[in-house]
């Protein structure tokens, strides 16, 4: 038990950055009633976990039953996790999952580590693995789902916290970006190819926005350097290509300073929501929009939500021509940008903690 008699809580979410960002309201609820919060995440979500208010320490573990590119299960890695958790001696564990994931493998490991009280959402019979077995309807947004579990475990948001996404920010915009304001961010990459609008469509959009007098910042990871270069096109004053130069804390500040963000259903969409920037969401329906759309931020949802791939959770598009997204045109996206992100020329955005 932490100082003041409040519990040391271990909260887990083991998948990607966007998934972790959506746990922010539930984490703040747990933090409001705890003396210390340890957050257990996968390597894909670690950078996002470091940005979440209410988290005192981050532990990283690659869960091969969660990771989209799983490796063989390693007994030394399992033993190491059990030992690390046992050394922390948390008073309780809250296992946050998506609707298609089971909390029970991790619940077993946390029991072996000696965690005395565990809570999770589980349709599968948990036996003695869970003390709080929570069950919910299937159509809840991921944020609502996690908050519901936190409440079932005895934690709620403090007064005045409306349950929006939040991240810690420096508020220090890199000089190169500050000089480029006002701008629109176009983020062409996604965590799964099935969620990608085609590079040619992105390039059409960048050309159109630049032709309308907009400044555009094209962002992506180091692995997406070629994609960012293709989308940005030839060097020109209106377009800034930033592949591999925006780690997540920098990207948060870059998104906060943007008029709007054009992005698929991937982590930066939720990061934009966390800093309050409007999102033009190119949303492939391989996962339901009602569960994964940008949370409590102005947004336009583009893409055929009734396409044949709906609900398939496919990582590669199963339909020739990728009609759910590539039927969306660059002028449609540019019109959504104009509607959501009127051009602004204000002072630098202050950090929101």
Secondary structure as UniProt FT lines:
FT   HELIX           3..5
FT   STRAND          7..13
FT   HELIX           17..21
FT   TURN            22..23
FT   HELIX           24..32
FT   STRAND          34..41
FT   HELIX           43..45
FT   HELIX           46..49
FT   TURN            50..51
FT   TURN            53..54
FT   STRAND          57..60
FT   TURN            64..66
FT   TURN            68..69
FT   HELIX           75..88
FT   STRAND          92..95
FT   TURN            99..100
FT   HELIX           104..112
FT   TURN            113..114
FT   STRAND          118..121
FT   TURN            127..128
FT   STRAND          132..134
FT   TURN            138..139
FT   HELIX           142..152
FT   TURN            153..154
FT   TURN            159..160
FT   HELIX           175..178
FT   TURN            179..180
FT   STRAND          183..187
FT   HELIX           193..195
FT   HELIX           199..211
FT   TURN            212..213
FT   STRAND          215..220
FT   HELIX           222..224
FT   HELIX           225..232
FT   TURN            237..238
FT   STRAND          239..243
FT   HELIX           248..256
FT   STRAND          261..264
FT   HELIX           267..274
FT   TURN            275..276
FT   STRAND          279..282
FT   TURN            285..286
FT   HELIX           289..292
FT   STRAND          299..302
FT   TURN            305..306
FT   TURN            308..311
FT   TURN            320..321
FT   HELIX           323..326
FT   HELIX           330..340
//
